[in-house]
Amino acid sequence: MHDAVWFESNNMPAVFVATDEFVDSAVAQSTSLGLPEVPRVYIPHPMQDQTDEEMWAKAEEALDKLLAALVR
């Protein structure tokens, strides 16, 4: 989150990416860093025990959201 806030604060597009387990934490942290509207994309949790196929599916699902968050 710190990196995304830094880049956004310096007029460089950035997107914070995390699993949906960390929504509340991301909101709290971006707010405390002074940029509550920092773009975010959440990927379904968990990640660590996924097969390659499941990881590719999550990546494909997130791609359009990531691009939309960067090109605004």
C-alpha positions in Angstrom: 0.0 0.0 0.0 2.8 2.4 0.8 4.2 2.1 -2.8 0.8 2.6 -4.4 0.2 5.7 -2.3 3.7 7.0 -3.1 3.3 6.5 -6.8 -0.2 8.0 -6.9 0.9 11.0 -4.8 3.6 11.6 -7.3 1.2 11.5 -10.3 2.2 8.0 -11.4 -0.7 5.5 -11.9 -0.5 2.6 -9.5 -2.9 -0.1 -8.3 -2.7 -1.9 -4.9 -3.4 -5.6 -5.4 -4.2 -8.0 -2.6 -6.6 -10.9 -1.8 -10.1 -10.1 -0.6 -9.1 -11.2 2.9 -7.3 -7.8 3.3 -10.1 -5.3 2.2 -10.5 -3.8 5.6 -6.8 -3.6 6.2 -6.2 -1.9 2.9 -8.9 0.7 3.5 -7.6 1.5 6.9 -4.0 1.7 5.7 -4.7 3.9 2.6 -6.8 6.2 4.8 -4.1 6.5 7.4 -1.6 7.3 4.6 -3.8 10.1 3.4 -5.1 8.6 0.1 -8.2 6.6 0.8 -9.1 6.6 -2.9 -6.0 4.8 -4.0 -7.0 2.3 -6.7 -7.3 -1.3 -5.5 -8.0 -4.7 -7.1 -8.8 -7.6 -4.9 -8.3 -11.2 -5.9 -10.2 -14.1 -4.3 -8.5 -15.6 -1.3 -6.5 -17.9 -0.8 -3.6 -17.8 -3.1 -0.9 -20.0 -1.6 -2.5 -23.4 -2.2 -3.9 -22.8 -5.8 -3.0 -24.9 -8.8 -1.4 -23.3 -11.8 -4.8 -23.4 -13.6 -6.5 -21.7 -10.6 -3.8 -19.0 -10.5 -4.2 -18.4 -14.3 -8.0 -18.1 -13.9 -7.5 -15.5 -11.1 -5.0 -13.6 -13.1 -7.3 -13.5 -16.2 -10.2 -12.4 -14.0 -8.2 -9.6 -12.5 -6.6 -8.3 -15.7 -9.4 -6.1 -16.9 -9.9 -4.7 -13.4 -6.2 -3.9 -13.2 -6.1 -2.2 -16.6 -9.3 -0.2 -15.8 -7.7 1.0 -12.6 -4.5 2.1 -14.3 -6.2 3.8 -17.3 -8.6 6.2 -15.7 
